[in-house]
Amino acid sequence: MNNIEDIIRDELIQNMNILGEEYELIDKEKYLPNHLGTRGFVDILAKDSLGRHVIIELKKSNSSAREALHEVLKYIEGIKENKSLKNDEIRVMIVSTEWSELLVPYSSFIKHTNIPVSGILLRVDDNYKPLSISIVEPLRLNNERLFSDQHGCRLYKCKDNLNKGIDSHLLCFKEKNIDDYILLILEAPEGLHEKTVASVIEGVNAITEKFGGPPSISIEKIKDGMFDYKYMIYSAIQVLSKEEYWEIIKKDSELFEDTKDFPEIMGEEELMGTLHEYAVDNSKPYYDTLEISYPAKLSSSILDSQGWKIVSVIRSGRFKENTVLTDETIIEELKGSGGTNKQYYNKTIDSNNSASFDQMKKDISICLIDNPIWRKGIISAIDEIKEASTKTRFVGQLYVYNPSNTILSLFRVVSAPTEEDALLCIPNYFLNIKLNNVTRIYFGCLIKNNKHKTLKRIISDYYNNDVFQLIFPLTWGGYESRDYQIAPDYGLVC
């Protein structure tokens, strides 16, 4: 440690309460031997009020800041061996007067460790005495592939309009400095327009028959108003950080004026979705008609029910550079197979890929954020098979179908045309691997309980006697975040 950091360290030891809570000093420049060679000197070693050992690493300059995380890794392993500590008995604090060089590696570091790590910006006076601190918020890094669930869906009547739309998409993303995105180019199946018109007319006739009187709009006007769209551009981007969304929004003074107060009235998740809407969905590429889409709509409606055919995949940025990433994988992730839409997850397991186990646990934590029972069961199963992967080679599959809307699932089951179709509508998960000629299966589903309420009572208890609130989630694919609490009143539990 250089002389300036010596001074800051000694001054901080005399004023440790500036760090925000009571700490008991154990030692300064504490030597931690390690038979593996990861020995070193901890700037400050302390204990917090819960008895956890706190490693405090001090940095003064950007040049030394870059070394901080390497030092911290050594100290963590050293103190675990030296004092026989577990991960939950250790904390780390990185204290620096400069963070411009340290912020990115720090943000990445805390994503990949189970040990609590805090970043502290320390302000000092001319004599290096501590004046104040502020907590350093890690960046939301986008190094990992993560598509936004808010997709664009633009339709075109002819090939010329489609080509104009493609050029317009590329220009709009360039103007917004959005580099990492995917454009799916789709073509309508033969007879889709006629089928759609017939379905709408059938619905109008059914309503007319039930309630009597002529429809408010003629069949001919319905036909004239439903255009025959031949092509589609389906767009999705890599999730941006909050700061990146704000950078885009601030380029438009009127847009910024409309959104600047949102952080004060919105929670984090709602804010991120709204910023995406204003920053990305507010772009104006050419189209004949526009729809907002999401993974479930792409999977179940556009591709399955309507039968649109993907004719090409246009990649930009890192998606283009990643030559190992197949179009098939991209399409599956846009359909939600990565769990980001909280409803569907599908992953092939290979014991040779040890990093995939931690990735699966991370994915499942996102996919089942509102279903703690399934989440806990699957993560426990992943831990078991991860342990087995150190001893033998195997492959397997992890599949989750979590529509998180029990009443919608019941409706889909009873209205399915065949028993096979009905089975596909039942929420469940399974994880199976073939291990030493034995197939190991983990399975979860809804099970019956002895408690159920009438639909009228459920609408009263959960939806303020407003049936519209019950069906409103259908506008975003049916997901009901409270379904874990509501399902038992339908007579089913996870």
KACOR-V957053 format. One record per residue. N is the residue number from 1. D_FIRST is the distance of its C-alpha to the first C-alpha in whole Angstrom. Layout:
n = (N;N)
d_first = (D_FIRST;D_FIRST)
//
This chain:
n = (1;2;3;4;5;6;7;8;9;10;11;12;13;14;15;16;17;18;19;20;21;22;23;24;25;26;27;28;29;30;31;32;33;34;35;36;37;38;39;40;41;42;43;44;45;46;47;48;49;50;51;52;53;54;55;56;57;58;59;60;61;62;63;64;65;66;67;68;69;70;71;72;73;74;75;76;77;78;79;80;81;82;83;84;85;86;87;88;89;90;91;92;93;94;95;96;97;98;99;100;101;102;103;104;105;106;107;108;109;110;111;112;113;114;115;116;117;118;119;120;121;122;123;124;125;126;127;128;129;130;131;132;133;134;135;136;137;138;139;140;141;142;143;144;145;146;147;148;149;150;151;152;153;154;155;156;157;158;159;160;161;162;163;164;165;166;167;168;169;170;171;172;173;174;175;176;177;178;179;180;181;182;183;184;185;186;187;188;189;190;191;192;193;194;195;196;197;198;199;200;201;202;203;204;205;206;207;208;209;210;211;212;213;214;215;216;217;218;219;220;221;222;223;224;225;226;227;228;229;230;231;232;233;234;235;236;237;238;239;240;241;242;243;244;245;246;247;248;249;250;251;252;253;254;255;256;257;258;259;260;261;262;263;264;265;266;267;268;269;270;271;272;273;274;275;276;277;278;279;280;281;282;283;284;285;286;287;288;289;290;291;292;293;294;295;296;297;298;299;300;301;302;303;304;305;306;307;308;309;310;311;312;313;314;315;316;317;318;319;320;321;322;323;324;325;326;327;328;329;330;331;332;333;334;335;336;337;338;339;340;341;342;343;344;345;346;347;348;349;350;351;352;353;354;355;356;357;358;359;360;361;362;363;364;365;366;367;368;369;370;371;372;373;374;375;376;377;378;379;380;381;382;383;384;385;386;387;388;389;390;391;392;393;394;395;396;397;398;399;400;401;402;403;404;405;406;407;408;409;410;411;412;413;414;415;416;417;418;419;420;421;422;423;424;425;426;427;428;429;430;431;432;433;434;435;436;437;438;439;440;441;442;443;444;445;446;447;448;449;450;451;452;453;454;455;456;457;458;459;460;461;462;463;464;465;466;467;468;469;470;471;472;473;474;475;476;477;478;479;480;481;482;483;484;485;486;487;488;489;490;491;492;493;494)
d_first = (0;4;7;8;6;6;10;11;10;12;15;15;15;18;20;19;23;22;21;24;25;25;22;22;19;19;15;12;9;13;13;16;18;20;23;23;20;17;15;12;10;10;8;12;15;18;22;24;28;29;27;25;21;19;15;13;11;9;9;10;11;14;13;9;12;14;12;12;15;15;12;14;17;16;15;18;20;18;19;23;24;22;24;27;26;28;26;28;26;23;21;18;17;15;14;13;15;16;18;20;18;17;21;23;21;20;24;25;22;24;27;27;25;27;25;24;21;21;19;18;18;17;19;18;20;19;17;15;17;18;21;22;21;23;23;23;26;25;28;31;30;33;32;35;39;40;43;44;47;49;51;53;57;59;63;65;69;69;67;67;65;62;61;61;59;57;56;56;53;51;51;50;47;46;47;44;42;42;41;42;45;48;52;54;58;61;64;67;69;73;75;72;73;77;75;73;76;78;76;75;79;80;77;79;83;81;80;84;86;84;84;87;88;87;83;82;81;83;83;83;80;78;79;78;75;73;72;72;68;68;64;61;57;55;51;48;44;41;40;38;35;36;34;36;39;39;38;42;43;42;44;47;47;50;49;45;48;49;46;44;44;44;41;42;45;44;42;40;42;45;43;41;45;46;44;44;48;48;45;47;50;51;51;55;56;59;61;65;63;60;59;56;55;53;52;55;57;57;57;60;62;61;61;63;66;66;66;64;63;59;60;57;53;52;48;45;41;40;43;44;42;42;44;44;45;49;51;52;49;48;52;51;48;49;52;49;49;45;46;45;48;48;51;51;49;50;47;48;46;45;44;42;40;38;36;39;39;36;37;41;39;37;41;43;41;41;45;46;44;47;48;46;49;49;45;44;47;46;42;43;46;43;41;44;44;41;41;44;43;41;44;46;47;49;49;50;51;49;52;51;54;53;55;55;58;60;63;63;62;66;68;66;67;71;72;70;73;73;71;69;68;67;65;63;62;61;58;56;53;53;51;52;51;54;52;54;57;57;56;54;54;53;55;55;57;59;61;64;64;67;66;67;68;70;69;70;68;65;65;66;63;60;62;63;67;66;67;65;62;63;63;61;58;60;59;56;57;58;54;54;51;53;55;53;55;58;59;60;63;64;65;62;58;55)
//
